Amino acid sequence: MLTPDEHPNVQGPPDWAIDQATDELYDVADPAAAEERAWQIVHDAEQREEERHDEYDDPDQGGEA
């Protein structure tokens, strides 16, 4: 999971991730739980983007087969 320690210039997760986490955890009052979920959302989005990139790699150029 990404944390502010891994991105020293980032104080917290992006607003879009906080909004999504808050929507998902509407019945949870703990802001730390929302922030943790927001970091998970950011990490998941980065993984999807990386996988999407890998999908179009050319196997002849060292990409995935």
QUIZI-V596834 format. One record per helix or strand. SS is the DSSP state (H for helix, E for strand). FROM is the first residue (numbers start at 0). TO is the last residue. If there is no record, write none. Layout:
SS:FROM:TO, SS:FROM:TO
This chain:
H:14:23, H:30:54, H:58:60
